[in-house]
């Protein structure tokens, strides 16, 4: 598998280091989310999972992501 990450050109070395750290944390959260979701076997497990879903939230830095998620995920016009 190959993953390409586009990084803004104007980041300072410190900002770049933080950007990489945040990206790594987001990938780890996504992996944990996927692992947890795959292991759900009962409705009780899903209810518990959904009650704690905020722990899987990822900070994207995109202020209008919820409103325009199709644009960011699939390239659809805003």
PyMOL commands that place a pseudoatom at each C-alpha (Angstrom):
pseudoatom trace, name=CA, resn=UNK, resi=1, chain=A, elem=C, hetatm=0, pos=[0.000, 0.000, 0.000]
pseudoatom trace, name=CA, resn=UNK, resi=2, chain=A, elem=C, hetatm=0, pos=[1.181, 3.481, -0.783]
pseudoatom trace, name=CA, resn=UNK, resi=3, chain=A, elem=C, hetatm=0, pos=[-0.219, 6.606, 0.813]
pseudoatom trace, name=CA, resn=UNK, resi=4, chain=A, elem=C, hetatm=0, pos=[0.438, 10.072, -0.565]
pseudoatom trace, name=CA, resn=UNK, resi=5, chain=A, elem=C, hetatm=0, pos=[0.081, 13.035, 1.773]
pseudoatom trace, name=CA, resn=UNK, resi=6, chain=A, elem=C, hetatm=0, pos=[0.085, 16.546, 0.336]
pseudoatom trace, name=CA, resn=UNK, resi=7, chain=A, elem=C, hetatm=0, pos=[1.771, 18.919, 2.757]
pseudoatom trace, name=CA, resn=UNK, resi=8, chain=A, elem=C, hetatm=0, pos=[1.595, 22.704, 2.401]
pseudoatom trace, name=CA, resn=UNK, resi=9, chain=A, elem=C, hetatm=0, pos=[4.881, 24.148, 1.114]
pseudoatom trace, name=CA, resn=UNK, resi=10, chain=A, elem=C, hetatm=0, pos=[4.915, 27.060, 3.542]
pseudoatom trace, name=CA, resn=UNK, resi=11, chain=A, elem=C, hetatm=0, pos=[5.312, 25.109, 6.793]
pseudoatom trace, name=CA, resn=UNK, resi=12, chain=A, elem=C, hetatm=0, pos=[8.267, 25.824, 9.032]
pseudoatom trace, name=CA, resn=UNK, resi=13, chain=A, elem=C, hetatm=0, pos=[10.274, 22.801, 10.221]
pseudoatom trace, name=CA, resn=UNK, resi=14, chain=A, elem=C, hetatm=0, pos=[8.449, 22.939, 13.569]
pseudoatom trace, name=CA, resn=UNK, resi=15, chain=A, elem=C, hetatm=0, pos=[5.035, 23.151, 11.859]
pseudoatom trace, name=CA, resn=UNK, resi=16, chain=A, elem=C, hetatm=0, pos=[5.989, 20.282, 9.537]
pseudoatom trace, name=CA, resn=UNK, resi=17, chain=A, elem=C, hetatm=0, pos=[6.989, 18.145, 12.511]
pseudoatom trace, name=CA, resn=UNK, resi=18, chain=A, elem=C, hetatm=0, pos=[3.620, 18.881, 14.179]
pseudoatom trace, name=CA, resn=UNK, resi=19, chain=A, elem=C, hetatm=0, pos=[1.771, 18.162, 10.904]
pseudoatom trace, name=CA, resn=UNK, resi=20, chain=A, elem=C, hetatm=0, pos=[3.480, 14.774, 10.633]
pseudoatom trace, name=CA, resn=UNK, resi=21, chain=A, elem=C, hetatm=0, pos=[2.741, 13.994, 14.290]
pseudoatom trace, name=CA, resn=UNK, resi=22, chain=A, elem=C, hetatm=0, pos=[-0.953, 14.893, 13.832]
pseudoatom trace, name=CA, resn=UNK, resi=23, chain=A, elem=C, hetatm=0, pos=[-1.179, 12.795, 10.668]
pseudoatom trace, name=CA, resn=UNK, resi=24, chain=A, elem=C, hetatm=0, pos=[0.353, 9.805, 12.437]
pseudoatom trace, name=CA, resn=UNK, resi=25, chain=A, elem=C, hetatm=0, pos=[-2.063, 10.197, 15.365]
pseudoatom trace, name=CA, resn=UNK, resi=26, chain=A, elem=C, hetatm=0, pos=[-4.996, 10.388, 12.942]
pseudoatom trace, name=CA, resn=UNK, resi=27, chain=A, elem=C, hetatm=0, pos=[-3.894, 7.196, 11.188]
pseudoatom trace, name=CA, resn=UNK, resi=28, chain=A, elem=C, hetatm=0, pos=[-3.560, 5.446, 14.542]
pseudoatom trace, name=CA, resn=UNK, resi=29, chain=A, elem=C, hetatm=0, pos=[-7.046, 6.586, 15.581]
pseudoatom trace, name=CA, resn=UNK, resi=30, chain=A, elem=C, hetatm=0, pos=[-8.460, 5.375, 12.267]
pseudoatom trace, name=CA, resn=UNK, resi=31, chain=A, elem=C, hetatm=0, pos=[-6.749, 2.000, 12.701]
pseudoatom trace, name=CA, resn=UNK, resi=32, chain=A, elem=C, hetatm=0, pos=[-8.150, 1.652, 16.226]
pseudoatom trace, name=CA, resn=UNK, resi=33, chain=A, elem=C, hetatm=0, pos=[-11.611, 2.675, 15.003]
pseudoatom trace, name=CA, resn=UNK, resi=34, chain=A, elem=C, hetatm=0, pos=[-11.482, 0.067, 12.222]
pseudoatom trace, name=CA, resn=UNK, resi=35, chain=A, elem=C, hetatm=0, pos=[-10.240, -2.639, 14.575]
pseudoatom trace, name=CA, resn=UNK, resi=36, chain=A, elem=C, hetatm=0, pos=[-12.985, -1.832, 17.088]
pseudoatom trace, name=CA, resn=UNK, resi=37, chain=A, elem=C, hetatm=0, pos=[-15.720, -1.726, 14.436]
pseudoatom trace, name=CA, resn=UNK, resi=38, chain=A, elem=C, hetatm=0, pos=[-14.621, -5.062, 12.971]
pseudoatom trace, name=CA, resn=UNK, resi=39, chain=A, elem=C, hetatm=0, pos=[-14.891, -6.731, 16.371]
pseudoatom trace, name=CA, resn=UNK, resi=40, chain=A, elem=C, hetatm=0, pos=[-18.472, -5.634, 17.050]
pseudoatom trace, name=CA, resn=UNK, resi=41, chain=A, elem=C, hetatm=0, pos=[-20.578, -8.767, 17.517]
pseudoatom trace, name=CA, resn=UNK, resi=42, chain=A, elem=C, hetatm=0, pos=[-23.691, -7.651, 19.387]
pseudoatom trace, name=CA, resn=UNK, resi=43, chain=A, elem=C, hetatm=0, pos=[-26.031, -4.681, 19.642]
pseudoatom trace, name=CA, resn=UNK, resi=44, chain=A, elem=C, hetatm=0, pos=[-24.699, -4.034, 23.157]
pseudoatom trace, name=CA, resn=UNK, resi=45, chain=A, elem=C, hetatm=0, pos=[-21.184, -3.680, 21.740]
pseudoatom trace, name=CA, resn=UNK, resi=46, chain=A, elem=C, hetatm=0, pos=[-22.422, -1.215, 19.112]
pseudoatom trace, name=CA, resn=UNK, resi=47, chain=A, elem=C, hetatm=0, pos=[-24.338, 0.807, 21.704]
pseudoatom trace, name=CA, resn=UNK, resi=48, chain=A, elem=C, hetatm=0, pos=[-21.245, 1.061, 23.892]
pseudoatom trace, name=CA, resn=UNK, resi=49, chain=A, elem=C, hetatm=0, pos=[-19.141, 1.960, 20.854]
pseudoatom trace, name=CA, resn=UNK, resi=50, chain=A, elem=C, hetatm=0, pos=[-21.533, 4.716, 19.756]
pseudoatom trace, name=CA, resn=UNK, resi=51, chain=A, elem=C, hetatm=0, pos=[-21.720, 6.119, 23.287]
pseudoatom trace, name=CA, resn=UNK, resi=52, chain=A, elem=C, hetatm=0, pos=[-17.933, 6.576, 23.183]
pseudoatom trace, name=CA, resn=UNK, resi=53, chain=A, elem=C, hetatm=0, pos=[-17.526, 7.547, 19.540]
pseudoatom trace, name=CA, resn=UNK, resi=54, chain=A, elem=C, hetatm=0, pos=[-16.072, 10.980, 20.335]
pseudoatom trace, name=CA, resn=UNK, resi=55, chain=A, elem=C, hetatm=0, pos=[-12.783, 9.307, 21.328]
pseudoatom trace, name=CA, resn=UNK, resi=56, chain=A, elem=C, hetatm=0, pos=[-12.314, 8.478, 17.635]
pseudoatom trace, name=CA, resn=UNK, resi=57, chain=A, elem=C, hetatm=0, pos=[-12.829, 12.053, 16.445]
pseudoatom trace, name=CA, resn=UNK, resi=58, chain=A, elem=C, hetatm=0, pos=[-10.040, 13.407, 14.267]
pseudoatom trace, name=CA, resn=UNK, resi=59, chain=A, elem=C, hetatm=0, pos=[-9.064, 17.072, 14.021]
pseudoatom trace, name=CA, resn=UNK, resi=60, chain=A, elem=C, hetatm=0, pos=[-8.734, 17.845, 10.311]
pseudoatom trace, name=CA, resn=UNK, resi=61, chain=A, elem=C, hetatm=0, pos=[-8.277, 21.598, 10.595]
pseudoatom trace, name=CA, resn=UNK, resi=62, chain=A, elem=C, hetatm=0, pos=[-11.005, 22.037, 7.972]
pseudoatom trace, name=CA, resn=UNK, resi=63, chain=A, elem=C, hetatm=0, pos=[-13.628, 24.347, 9.444]
pseudoatom trace, name=CA, resn=UNK, resi=64, chain=A, elem=C, hetatm=0, pos=[-16.434, 23.496, 6.995]
pseudoatom trace, name=CA, resn=UNK, resi=65, chain=A, elem=C, hetatm=0, pos=[-15.763, 19.746, 6.770]
pseudoatom trace, name=CA, resn=UNK, resi=66, chain=A, elem=C, hetatm=0, pos=[-19.139, 18.682, 8.198]
pseudoatom trace, name=CA, resn=UNK, resi=67, chain=A, elem=C, hetatm=0, pos=[-21.017, 20.901, 5.753]
pseudoatom trace, name=CA, resn=UNK, resi=68, chain=A, elem=C, hetatm=0, pos=[-18.864, 20.120, 2.687]
pseudoatom trace, name=CA, resn=UNK, resi=69, chain=A, elem=C, hetatm=0, pos=[-17.586, 16.602, 3.433]
pseudoatom trace, name=CA, resn=UNK, resi=70, chain=A, elem=C, hetatm=0, pos=[-18.561, 15.352, -0.049]
pseudoatom trace, name=CA, resn=UNK, resi=71, chain=A, elem=C, hetatm=0, pos=[-16.338, 18.035, -1.563]
pseudoatom trace, name=CA, resn=UNK, resi=72, chain=A, elem=C, hetatm=0, pos=[-13.338, 17.038, 0.548]
pseudoatom trace, name=CA, resn=UNK, resi=73, chain=A, elem=C, hetatm=0, pos=[-13.867, 13.278, 0.254]
pseudoatom trace, name=CA, resn=UNK, resi=74, chain=A, elem=C, hetatm=0, pos=[-15.043, 12.939, -3.338]
pseudoatom trace, name=CA, resn=UNK, resi=75, chain=A, elem=C, hetatm=0, pos=[-14.274, 16.248, -5.088]
pseudoatom trace, name=CA, resn=UNK, resi=76, chain=A, elem=C, hetatm=0, pos=[-17.928, 17.210, -5.521]
pseudoatom trace, name=CA, resn=UNK, resi=77, chain=A, elem=C, hetatm=0, pos=[-18.598, 20.963, -5.869]
pseudoatom trace, name=CA, resn=UNK, resi=78, chain=A, elem=C, hetatm=0, pos=[-19.247, 22.780, -2.615]
for i in range(1, 78): cmd.bond("trace and resi %d" % i, "trace and resi %d" % (i + 1))
show_as sticks, trace
zoom trace
